[in-house]
Amino acid sequence: MKFEARKTISCEAGEFSYLKKEGENDLSPIIFFHATGLNLETYNNFFEELFNQFEGKRTLIAFDQRGHGKSKAEADPSKLFSWDQYADDAVLILKALEIKKASFIGHSMGAIVAAEICRRNIFGVENLALMDPVLLYNPKTAFFSSIRQKLNMWRSPTIAHYAAKRRSEFKNLDEAKSHYLGRSIFASWPETSIEDYLIGGLEDHNDSMKLSCDPTWEAKTFETVSLNSYRTLKNIKVPVLILKASMNSTIPNVGLNYLAKNEKIKLFEVEGTHFFLIEKPKEIAKKINQFF
């Protein structure tokens, strides 16, 4: 599936790039929120499967978040203090797009952003599907972790460290593709998804190409991870689907026990890594369709 040509939306938060696939029903679209460091085009295979699962009846909208993909809103790491920034941006974008009601799907950080917007009860969110949301901490110690974070004593050091050191510049698309094939988190990705990630995430830079999501911005995003998300989920009133990866999940066992007590949340484990939407898009799209 190919979206229509990219569009730009300007709002109080800045200029953002988005794509839209028109379905038969445009009154209640499905809004997708991507993960840290990625961009909307990374999920092209998943979007195609999702659109087909709904038989073309639901409109799909996805946008590049601040500091990611083709969006041009200012991305100064020194001004990023929490993931509330991403949620604030999304609220303004959706208002500018005149969204009244919708279903939300979010992956990783995008899942937390989607949940926070839903908690604010601004839009008529009908369903919420969270794909391996970032809930790395212990919900019982969340308050103390948030205090330590504000005092720069709580970090996600390993992830942030490697993100900051990520290579960001390449001669061309082919060199970038060769660099990522079979490497690290990309080892389980189909080649088409790696290419989509690069097409959506590279920009011209002098005589070369560089990642539009600067490594320092990506690292700061990891460092400012939301530490109130269990409380956010507890206060959401709509049905929630959470899919957890069987490998390298961002939901710890203590978090699973906490979430299992909430009757509004349907929680399932799926085979795959944190990037199971990219690894097995057809299976995940089917599960979401059944839930919605």
C-alpha atoms as a printed R data frame, in Angstrom:
    type eleno elety resid chain resno       x       y      z
1   ATOM     1    CA   MET     A     1   0.000   0.000  0.000
2   ATOM     2    CA   LYS     A     2   1.197   3.453 -0.829
3   ATOM     3    CA   PHE     A     3  -0.078   6.504  0.979
4   ATOM     4    CA   GLU     A     4  -1.007   9.639 -0.866
5   ATOM     5    CA   ALA     A     5   1.821  12.141 -1.261
6   ATOM     6    CA   ARG     A     6   3.228  13.499  1.983
7   ATOM     7    CA   LYS     A     7   1.446  16.495  3.397
8   ATOM     8    CA   THR     A     8   2.558  19.191  5.813
9   ATOM     9    CA   ILE     A     9   0.531  20.484  8.714
10  ATOM    10    CA   SER     A    10   1.509  23.651 10.540
11  ATOM    11    CA   CYS     A    11   0.295  24.295 14.054
12  ATOM    12    CA   GLU     A    12   1.432  26.045 17.226
13  ATOM    13    CA   ALA     A    13   3.980  23.274 17.787
14  ATOM    14    CA   GLY     A    14   5.655  23.772 14.420
15  ATOM    15    CA   GLU     A    15   5.655  22.088 11.026
16  ATOM    16    CA   PHE     A    16   4.982  18.350 10.830
17  ATOM    17    CA   SER     A    17   4.931  15.854  7.985
18  ATOM    18    CA   TYR     A    18   2.160  13.284  7.770
19  ATOM    19    CA   LEU     A    19   0.641  10.716  5.457
20  ATOM    20    CA   LYS     A    20  -2.967   9.715  5.059
21  ATOM    21    CA   LYS     A    21  -4.644   6.731  3.424
22  ATOM    22    CA   GLU     A    22  -8.296   7.468  2.770
23  ATOM    23    CA   GLY     A    23 -10.778   4.782  3.734
24  ATOM    24    CA   GLU     A    24 -14.515   4.626  3.180
25  ATOM    25    CA   ASN     A    25 -15.078   6.126  6.639
26  ATOM    26    CA   ASP     A    26 -13.154   9.314  7.323
27  ATOM    27    CA   LEU     A    27 -15.114  10.211 10.478
28  ATOM    28    CA   SER     A    28 -13.186   7.931 12.834
29  ATOM    29    CA   PRO     A    29  -9.659   7.358 11.504
30  ATOM    30    CA   ILE     A    30  -6.919   5.195 12.962
31  ATOM    31    CA   ILE     A    31  -4.024   7.357 14.181
32  ATOM    32    CA   PHE     A    32  -0.583   5.762 14.457
33  ATOM    33    CA   PHE     A    33   2.299   6.932 16.696
34  ATOM    34    CA   HIS     A    34   5.798   5.632 15.909
35  ATOM    35    CA   ALA     A    35   8.704   4.619 18.156
36  ATOM    36    CA   THR     A    36  11.797   6.582 19.186
37  ATOM    37    CA   GLY     A    37  14.347   6.939 16.398
38  ATOM    38    CA   LEU     A    38  12.028   5.582 13.712
39  ATOM    39    CA   ASN     A    39   9.612   7.309 11.349
40  ATOM    40    CA   LEU     A    40   6.218   6.601  9.885
41  ATOM    41    CA   GLU     A    41   7.504   5.028  6.646
42  ATOM    42    CA   THR     A    42   9.258   2.310  8.652
43  ATOM    43    CA   TYR     A    43   5.822   0.759  9.155
44  ATOM    44    CA   ASN     A    44   4.661   0.712  5.530
45  ATOM    45    CA   ASN     A    45   4.224  -3.083  5.468
46  ATOM    46    CA   PHE     A    46   2.196  -2.975  8.679
47  ATOM    47    CA   PHE     A    47   0.002  -0.143  7.369
48  ATOM    48    CA   GLU     A    48  -0.769  -2.133  4.240
49  ATOM    49    CA   GLU     A    49  -1.816  -5.162  6.277
50  ATOM    50    CA   LEU     A    50  -3.869  -3.018  8.642
51  ATOM    51    CA   PHE     A    51  -5.678  -1.246  5.814
52  ATOM    52    CA   ASN     A    52  -6.486  -4.614  4.240
53  ATOM    53    CA   GLN     A    53  -7.672  -6.089  7.541
54  ATOM    54    CA   PHE     A    54 -10.234  -3.300  7.783
55  ATOM    55    CA   GLU     A    55 -11.146  -3.859  4.117
56  ATOM    56    CA   GLY     A    56 -10.365  -0.248  3.289
57  ATOM    57    CA   LYS     A    57 -13.140   1.032  5.537
58  ATOM    58    CA   ARG     A    58 -10.951   2.934  8.022
59  ATOM    59    CA   THR     A    59  -8.800   5.944  7.156
60  ATOM    60    CA   LEU     A    60  -5.200   5.700  8.394
61  ATOM    61    CA   ILE     A    61  -3.143   8.714  9.483
62  ATOM    62    CA   ALA     A    62   0.477   8.666 10.622
63  ATOM    63    CA   PHE     A    63   2.882  11.529 11.253
64  ATOM    64    CA   ASP     A    64   6.564  11.990 11.994
65  ATOM    65    CA   GLN     A    65   7.059  13.214 15.532
66  ATOM    66    CA   ARG     A    66   9.279  16.127 16.516
67  ATOM    67    CA   GLY     A    67  12.904  15.431 15.644
68  ATOM    68    CA   HIS     A    68  11.997  12.436 13.465
69  ATOM    69    CA   GLY     A    69  11.508  11.732  9.779
70  ATOM    70    CA   LYS     A    70  10.432  14.629  7.585
71  ATOM    71    CA   SER     A    71   8.938  16.858 10.292
72  ATOM    72    CA   LYS     A    72  10.623  20.247 10.653
73  ATOM    73    CA   ALA     A    73   9.546  21.327 14.132
74  ATOM    74    CA   GLU     A    74  12.484  22.478 16.253
75  ATOM    75    CA   ALA     A    75  14.337  19.580 17.886
76  ATOM    76    CA   ASP     A    76  16.773  21.052 20.398
77  ATOM    77    CA   PRO     A    77  17.812  18.354 22.906
78  ATOM    78    CA   SER     A    78  18.392  20.991 25.592
79  ATOM    79    CA   LYS     A    79  14.670  21.839 25.448
80  ATOM    80    CA   LEU     A    80  13.364  18.277 25.733
81  ATOM    81    CA   PHE     A    81  12.461  17.475 29.343
82  ATOM    82    CA   SER     A    82   9.817  14.754 29.070
83  ATOM    83    CA   TRP     A    83   7.680  12.781 26.637
84  ATOM    84    CA   ASP     A    84   4.860  15.192 27.414
85  ATOM    85    CA   GLN     A    85   6.436  17.261 24.626
86  ATOM    86    CA   TYR     A    86   5.465  14.585 22.098
87  ATOM    87    CA   ALA     A    87   1.953  14.331 23.515
88  ATOM    88    CA   ASP     A    88   1.541  18.124 23.470
89  ATOM    89    CA   ASP     A    89   2.664  18.171 19.832
90  ATOM    90    CA   ALA     A    90   0.255  15.402 18.877
91  ATOM    91    CA   VAL     A    91  -2.718  17.161 20.477
92  ATOM    92    CA   LEU     A    92  -2.037  20.289 18.433
93  ATOM    93    CA   ILE     A    93  -1.507  18.265 15.243
94  ATOM    94    CA   LEU     A    94  -4.758  16.335 15.672
95  ATOM    95    CA   LYS     A    95  -6.654  19.523 16.413
96  ATOM    96    CA   ALA     A    96  -5.209  21.100 13.263
97  ATOM    97    CA   LEU     A    97  -6.326  18.017 11.317
98  ATOM    98    CA   GLU     A    98  -9.791  18.503 12.850
99  ATOM    99    CA   ILE     A    99  -9.895  15.030 14.371
100 ATOM   100    CA   LYS     A   100 -12.998  14.592 16.538
101 ATOM   101    CA   LYS     A   101 -12.832  10.882 17.306
102 ATOM   102    CA   ALA     A   102 -10.399   8.121 16.420
103 ATOM   103    CA   SER     A   103  -8.724   4.881 17.386
104 ATOM   104    CA   PHE     A   104  -5.076   5.080 18.454
105 ATOM   105    CA   ILE     A   105  -2.218   2.662 17.821
106 ATOM   106    CA   GLY     A   106   1.212   3.348 19.285
107 ATOM   107    CA   HIS     A   107   4.511   1.494 19.244
108 ATOM   108    CA   SER     A   108   7.082   1.747 22.059
109 ATOM   109    CA   MET     A   109   7.385   5.464 22.894
110 ATOM   110    CA   GLY     A   110   4.487   6.095 20.533
111 ATOM   111    CA   ALA     A   111   2.336   3.830 22.695
112 ATOM   112    CA   ILE     A   112   3.045   5.976 25.748
113 ATOM   113    CA   VAL     A   113   2.290   9.141 23.788
114 ATOM   114    CA   ALA     A   114  -1.007   7.678 22.540
115 ATOM   115    CA   ALA     A   115  -1.963   6.619 26.080
116 ATOM   116    CA   GLU     A   116  -1.212  10.069 27.495
117 ATOM   117    CA   ILE     A   117  -3.358  11.790 24.862
118 ATOM   118    CA   CYS     A   118  -6.148   9.326 25.581
119 ATOM   119    CA   ARG     A   119  -5.902  10.045 29.319
120 ATOM   120    CA   ARG     A   120  -6.378  13.761 28.684
121 ATOM   121    CA   ASN     A   121  -9.806  12.966 27.200
122 ATOM   122    CA   ILE     A   122  -9.605  15.695 24.561
123 ATOM   123    CA   PHE     A   123 -10.607  13.550 21.589
124 ATOM   124    CA   GLY     A   124 -13.210  10.817 21.354
125 ATOM   125    CA   VAL     A   125 -10.750   7.926 21.487
126 ATOM   126    CA   GLU     A   126 -12.722   4.731 20.912
127 ATOM   127    CA   ASN     A   127  -9.976   2.128 21.214
128 ATOM   128    CA   LEU     A   128  -6.326   2.130 22.216
129 ATOM   129    CA   ALA     A   129  -3.798  -0.443 20.997
130 ATOM   130    CA   LEU     A   130  -0.332  -0.287 22.585
131 ATOM   131    CA   MET     A   131   2.485  -2.251 20.991
132 ATOM   132    CA   ASP     A   132   5.152  -3.102 23.583
133 ATOM   133    CA   PRO     A   133   4.831   0.232 25.423
134 ATOM   134    CA   VAL     A   134   7.875   1.493 27.319
135 ATOM   135    CA   LEU     A   135   7.130   0.525 30.937
136 ATOM   136    CA   LEU     A   136  10.648  -0.445 31.981
137 ATOM   137    CA   TYR     A   137  10.434   0.671 35.587
138 ATOM   138    CA   ASN     A   138   8.727  -0.756 38.673
139 ATOM   139    CA   PRO     A   139   5.251   0.830 39.058
140 ATOM   140    CA   LYS     A   140   5.601   0.676 42.845
141 ATOM   141    CA   THR     A   141   8.698   2.873 42.771
142 ATOM   142    CA   ALA     A   142   7.635   5.168 39.927
143 ATOM   143    CA   PHE     A   143   7.271   8.250 42.122
144 ATOM   144    CA   PHE     A   144  10.806   7.971 43.486
145 ATOM   145    CA   SER     A   145  12.183   7.215 40.023
146 ATOM   146    CA   SER     A   146  10.566  10.380 38.654
147 ATOM   147    CA   ILE     A   147  12.189  12.456 41.420
148 ATOM   148    CA   ARG     A   148  15.575  10.935 40.638
149 ATOM   149    CA   GLN     A   149  15.023  11.604 36.945
150 ATOM   150    CA   LYS     A   150  14.342  15.298 37.584
151 ATOM   151    CA   LEU     A   151  17.541  15.449 39.616
152 ATOM   152    CA   ASN     A   152  19.426  13.748 36.759
153 ATOM   153    CA   MET     A   153  19.994  10.690 38.934
154 ATOM   154    CA   TRP     A   154  17.798   8.306 36.918
155 ATOM   155    CA   ARG     A   155  18.923   7.337 33.453
156 ATOM   156    CA   SER     A   156  18.471   4.763 30.731
157 ATOM   157    CA   PRO     A   157  22.261   4.786 30.288
158 ATOM   158    CA   THR     A   158  22.915   1.864 27.975
159 ATOM   159    CA   ILE     A   159  20.241   2.691 25.392
160 ATOM   160    CA   ALA     A   160  20.941   6.418 25.490
161 ATOM   161    CA   HIS     A   161  24.699   5.850 25.281
162 ATOM   162    CA   TYR     A   162  24.450   3.717 22.152
163 ATOM   163    CA   ALA     A   163  21.903   6.049 20.573
164 ATOM   164    CA   ALA     A   164  24.242   9.016 21.047
165 ATOM   165    CA   LYS     A   165  27.070   7.100 19.343
166 ATOM   166    CA   ARG     A   166  24.954   5.918 16.423
167 ATOM   167    CA   ARG     A   167  26.431   6.528 13.006
168 ATOM   168    CA   SER     A   168  24.283   9.152 11.307
169 ATOM   169    CA   GLU     A   169  25.927  10.036  7.994
170 ATOM   170    CA   PHE     A   170  26.340   7.982  4.815
171 ATOM   171    CA   LYS     A   171  27.460   8.542  1.242
172 ATOM   172    CA   ASN     A   172  24.131   7.400 -0.166
173 ATOM   173    CA   LEU     A   173  21.100   5.193  0.454
174 ATOM   174    CA   ASP     A   174  22.885   2.023 -0.656
175 ATOM   175    CA   GLU     A   175  25.716   2.533  1.834
176 ATOM   176    CA   ALA     A   176  23.217   3.164  4.618
177 ATOM   177    CA   LYS     A   177  21.253   0.065  3.695
178 ATOM   178    CA   SER     A   178  24.388  -2.095  3.686
179 ATOM   179    CA   HIS     A   179  25.297  -0.692  7.092
180 ATOM   180    CA   TYR     A   180  21.994  -1.717  8.695
181 ATOM   181    CA   LEU     A   181  21.282  -5.069  7.029
182 ATOM   182    CA   GLY     A   182  21.607  -7.867  9.586
183 ATOM   183    CA   ARG     A   183  22.869  -5.463 12.242
184 ATOM   184    CA   SER     A   184  21.675  -5.070 15.846
185 ATOM   185    CA   ILE     A   185  17.916  -4.454 16.130
186 ATOM   186    CA   PHE     A   186  17.613  -4.568 12.338
187 ATOM   187    CA   ALA     A   187  18.714  -8.206 12.131
188 ATOM   188    CA   SER     A   188  15.110  -9.448 12.270
189 ATOM   189    CA   TRP     A   189  13.681  -6.815  9.929
190 ATOM   190    CA   PRO     A   190  12.749  -7.586  6.317
191 ATOM   191    CA   GLU     A   191  14.930  -5.736  3.841
192 ATOM   192    CA   THR     A   192  11.968  -3.712  2.563
193 ATOM   193    CA   SER     A   193  11.351  -2.281  6.041
194 ATOM   194    CA   ILE     A   194  14.990  -1.240  6.415
195 ATOM   195    CA   GLU     A   195  14.769   0.519  3.078
196 ATOM   196    CA   ASP     A   196  11.506   2.223  4.090
197 ATOM   197    CA   TYR     A   197  13.093   3.323  7.388
198 ATOM   198    CA   LEU     A   198  15.980   4.915  5.501
199 ATOM   199    CA   ILE     A   199  13.820   6.549  2.826
200 ATOM   200    CA   GLY     A   200  11.713   8.108  5.560
201 ATOM   201    CA   GLY     A   201  14.604   8.931  7.871
202 ATOM   202    CA   LEU     A   202  17.476  10.190  5.686
203 ATOM   203    CA   GLU     A   203  17.902  13.715  4.415
204 ATOM   204    CA   ASP     A   204  20.419  15.324  2.053
205 ATOM   205    CA   HIS     A   205  23.422  16.805  3.809
206 ATOM   206    CA   ASN     A   206  26.104  18.465  1.655
207 ATOM   207    CA   ASP     A   207  27.267  15.661 -0.662
208 ATOM   208    CA   SER     A   208  25.997  12.875  1.581
209 ATOM   209    CA   MET     A   209  22.919  11.799  3.538
210 ATOM   210    CA   LYS     A   210  22.298  11.852  7.272
211 ATOM   211    CA   LEU     A   211  19.649  10.631  9.659
212 ATOM   212    CA   SER     A   212  17.050  13.315 10.266
213 ATOM   213    CA   CYS     A   213  16.635  11.996 13.820
214 ATOM   214    CA   ASP     A   214  19.899  13.300 15.243
215 ATOM   215    CA   PRO     A   215  21.584  10.832 17.635
216 ATOM   216    CA   THR     A   216  21.691  13.447 20.400
217 ATOM   217    CA   TRP     A   217  17.932  13.986 20.086
218 ATOM   218    CA   GLU     A   218  17.306  10.250 20.127
219 ATOM   219    CA   ALA     A   219  19.531   9.831 23.194
220 ATOM   220    CA   LYS     A   220  17.749  12.670 25.023
221 ATOM   221    CA   THR     A   221  14.426  11.032 24.229
222 ATOM   222    CA   PHE     A   222  15.580   7.815 25.881
223 ATOM   223    CA   GLU     A   223  16.834   9.756 28.903
224 ATOM   224    CA   THR     A   224  13.530  11.585 29.385
225 ATOM   225    CA   VAL     A   225  11.366   8.443 29.293
226 ATOM   226    CA   SER     A   226   7.965   8.890 30.959
227 ATOM   227    CA   LEU     A   227   7.829   7.490 34.485
228 ATOM   228    CA   ASN     A   228   4.119   7.934 35.182
229 ATOM   229    CA   SER     A   229   2.745   5.662 32.465
230 ATOM   230    CA   TYR     A   230   1.330   2.961 34.755
231 ATOM   231    CA   ARG     A   231  -0.732   5.664 36.445
232 ATOM   232    CA   THR     A   232  -1.734   6.977 33.023
233 ATOM   233    CA   LEU     A   233  -2.998   3.546 31.977
234 ATOM   234    CA   LYS     A   234  -4.892   3.171 35.236
235 ATOM   235    CA   ASN     A   235  -6.849   6.350 34.496
236 ATOM   236    CA   ILE     A   236  -7.824   5.514 30.902
237 ATOM   237    CA   LYS     A   237 -11.543   4.789 30.439
238 ATOM   238    CA   VAL     A   238 -11.578   3.149 26.986
239 ATOM   239    CA   PRO     A   239 -10.748  -0.482 26.076
240 ATOM   240    CA   VAL     A   240  -6.989  -1.035 25.836
241 ATOM   241    CA   LEU     A   241  -5.084  -3.751 23.981
242 ATOM   242    CA   ILE     A   242  -1.452  -4.295 24.961
243 ATOM   243    CA   LEU     A   243   0.759  -6.633 22.969
244 ATOM   244    CA   LYS     A   244   4.023  -7.620 24.642
245 ATOM   245    CA   ALA     A   245   7.070  -8.957 22.804
246 ATOM   246    CA   SER     A   246   8.301 -12.416 23.796
247 ATOM   247    CA   MET     A   247  11.920 -11.220 23.450
248 ATOM   248    CA   ASN     A   248  13.520  -8.005 24.699
249 ATOM   249    CA   SER     A   249  10.180  -6.556 25.774
250 ATOM   250    CA   THR     A   250   9.944  -3.154 27.412
251 ATOM   251    CA   ILE     A   251   7.378  -4.475 29.910
252 ATOM   252    CA   PRO     A   252   8.941  -6.177 32.980
253 ATOM   253    CA   ASN     A   253   7.246  -9.006 34.886
254 ATOM   254    CA   VAL     A   254   6.350  -6.688 37.749
255 ATOM   255    CA   GLY     A   255   4.612  -4.481 35.220
256 ATOM   256    CA   LEU     A   256   2.665  -7.420 33.804
257 ATOM   257    CA   ASN     A   257   1.338  -8.268 37.247
258 ATOM   258    CA   TYR     A   258   0.262  -4.652 37.754
259 ATOM   259    CA   LEU     A   259  -1.477  -4.377 34.375
260 ATOM   260    CA   ALA     A   260  -3.260  -7.729 34.767
261 ATOM   261    CA   LYS     A   261  -5.341  -6.233 37.599
262 ATOM   262    CA   ASN     A   262  -6.955  -3.723 35.245
263 ATOM   263    CA   GLU     A   263 -10.113  -5.156 33.679
264 ATOM   264    CA   LYS     A   264 -10.081  -2.608 30.840
265 ATOM   265    CA   ILE     A   265  -6.733  -3.919 29.576
266 ATOM   266    CA   LYS     A   266  -6.407  -6.995 27.379
267 ATOM   267    CA   LEU     A   267  -2.798  -8.170 27.481
268 ATOM   268    CA   PHE     A   268  -1.243 -10.729 25.144
269 ATOM   269    CA   GLU     A   269   2.287 -11.873 24.397
270 ATOM   270    CA   VAL     A   270   3.338 -12.274 20.769
271 ATOM   271    CA   GLU     A   271   6.366 -14.042 19.356
272 ATOM   272    CA   GLY     A   272   9.071 -11.649 18.310
273 ATOM   273    CA   THR     A   273  11.251  -8.806 19.473
274 ATOM   274    CA   HIS     A   274  10.272  -5.287 20.480
275 ATOM   275    CA   PHE     A   275   9.814  -4.663 16.731
276 ATOM   276    CA   PHE     A   276   7.194  -7.350 16.100
277 ATOM   277    CA   LEU     A   277   5.040  -4.926 14.070
278 ATOM   278    CA   ILE     A   278   7.845  -4.866 11.519
279 ATOM   279    CA   GLU     A   279   8.688  -8.563 11.805
280 ATOM   280    CA   LYS     A   280   5.163  -9.959 11.435
281 ATOM   281    CA   PRO     A   281   2.846  -7.156 10.279
282 ATOM   282    CA   LYS     A   282   0.005  -9.385  9.050
283 ATOM   283    CA   GLU     A   283  -0.402 -11.206 12.375
284 ATOM   284    CA   ILE     A   284  -0.332  -7.978 14.405
285 ATOM   285    CA   ALA     A   285  -2.751  -6.182 12.086
286 ATOM   286    CA   LYS     A   286  -5.172  -9.092 12.458
287 ATOM   287    CA   LYS     A   287  -5.010  -8.953 16.263
288 ATOM   288    CA   ILE     A   288  -5.683  -5.216 16.267
289 ATOM   289    CA   ASN     A   289  -8.585  -5.585 13.848
290 ATOM   290    CA   GLN     A   290 -10.157  -8.257 16.039
291 ATOM   291    CA   PHE     A   291  -9.820  -6.026 19.119
292 ATOM   292    CA   PHE     A   292 -11.159  -2.867 17.451
